[in-house]
Amino acid sequence: MLAIVQILAILAAIVHVYIFTLESIRFRAAAVHRGIFGVADTDVEAVRPWAFNQGFYNLFLGIGAFVGAILVRPEPAAGWALIIMGCGSMLAAAAVLVATDRRMVKAAASQGTIPALTLLAALTQL
């Protein structure tokens, strides 16, 4: 079951690195800012600094979950701390997203489902 936790944590990390790419690197592309985030062309420059910053939050959470998945076997305390903190923060952010705007259910599910599964699987190991 530990392998499942590791795989899920790595998948959660990959999703959040992808979100980083969208928010911090590709945000100016119409398919991203308009198509994914629903930001009008006229608002891109005003919103871009926030999206850029938010992207780095997602990157750092992804890195934490990934490093935790790698460390959980050789250094269990550090690995578990990083997995739980990273995936717990990802899940909490998804909950905040949907709590503030019910139209964001799909986005919240996209960013929160794998971390939730990771945490549920982790409960069997702690």
N, C-alpha and C positions, 0 to 999 in steps of 0.2 A: 504493500500500500504506500510505502514511502516513495517509491518510484512514481506512483500516480501523482502524489503531491508535487514532486519535482517537475514532472511534465506539465502539470497544470500551472504551476508558478511560472515556468518558462513561457508557456502560451500566453499567460496574462501579461508578462513582460513584453512579448512580441506585439501584442495588441496596443500596449501603451507606447511603445516606440513608434508604431505606425501612427498613432494619434499625434505624437510629437511631430512626426514628419508633416502631417496635414496642417497642424497649427503653426509650427515654427518655420517650416521650409516652403511649403506649397500653398500657403494661405491666400496669396494674391491671385492664384489661378481661379477663374470664374467657376469652374467645376467644383472647386473646394469651398471657397467662401460663400458662393451663392448656392451651389448644389447640395453641399453637405451641411454647412452651418447656417444657411438661410440669411446671410448678410448681403445687403444690397451693394451694388458696385460703388455707389456714392458714399457708403459708410466704411469701406475697406480700410482706408488709411487711419480712420479714427479707432477702429477696432483692432487693427493689426498688432499694436504693441501689447494689448491684453492677450491676444491669441498666442503671440510669440512667447510671452512669459508663461502662460498656461501650458504650452507645449513642453517647456522645460520641466515643469512640475511632473508631467506625465512621463517624460524621459527618466527623471530621477527615481520615480516610483518603479518604473520598469527595470532600471538597473538594480535597485534594491532587491526586488523579487528574484531577478536572475541570479545575482550574487548569493542570495539566500539559498536558492535551489542548488547551487554548486557547493556551498559550504555546509549544508545540513548534515551530510554524512561525516566529513572529517572534523568539523567544529559544530556540533549540534546546537549549542546555545546560541551562537552567532547566527547560524543558518535559520533556525526557527524564528529568532527575533526579526530578522530581515523579511522572511516570508510573511509572517503575521502582520508586521508593520506595513510592508508594501501592499499586500493584498487587502488588508483591512482598510487602508487609506483609499485604495482603488474602489472598494465596495462602498465606503462612506461617501466618496465623491459622487458615485452613481446615485446613491440615495438622495443626496443634496440636489443633484441635477433634476431628478424627477419630482422631488418635493417642491422645487421652485417653479417648475413649468411642466405640467402634465403632458404637453406635446412632446416632451423629450424622453418618453418611455422607451422608444426604440434605441435611442442613443445610450440611455442609462443601462439598458439590458446588454447592449454591445460591450460596454466597458465594465460592467459589474458582474456578469454571469460567471465568467471563468474565475475571477478572484473569489466569488462566493463558493464555487465548487472546490477551489483550492483550500479554503478555510474549513469547509465541511470535511474534506478528506483529511486535513490536518488534525481535526478533532479525534480521528481514530488512532492517531499516532502519539498524541500527548498524554 
